[in-house]
Amino acid sequence: MPVERDPFDSLFATIASTVDPMSDDGAFVRSLFAARRLGKGEFYQRAGEITTHGGFVVRGCLRTVAVDADGVE
């Protein structure tokens, strides 16, 4: 069974050149994020919803889909 890693490890590895995770700035950045798991077929955000947050993918991928007025992707 794989060992669960702290999702913030990947975030701080990406921004390590600008934010030290052990500093007050690191604590502030950590306070801005909440770990969230999405299952297959779940939506992070739907069209028409007001954007109130951003995201950082730790593992897996997200698909962006745009559909025109005729329903074509």
Residue, then its C-alpha position, 0 to 999 in steps of 0.5 A: m500500500p503506497v504511503e500518503r504524502d502531504p499534498f502540500d509537499s508537491l505545492f511547496a516543491t513547485i514554489a520552493s524558489t519563492v516561498d520557504p515552507m517553514s517560514d511565516d510566508g509558508a504558513f500563510v500559503r498553507s492557510l490558503f489551500a485545502a486538500r480536496r480529492l476529486g473522483k472520476g467524473e467529478f467536477y472542480q467547477r462548472a460553467g456559469e459558477i463564480t470562481t472563488h478559488g484556484g487549484f493545484v493538481v498533486r496527482g492525476c490530471l484535470r480536463t478542461v472542456a468548452v462547449d459551444a452554443d451547438g453543444v459541440e466540444 
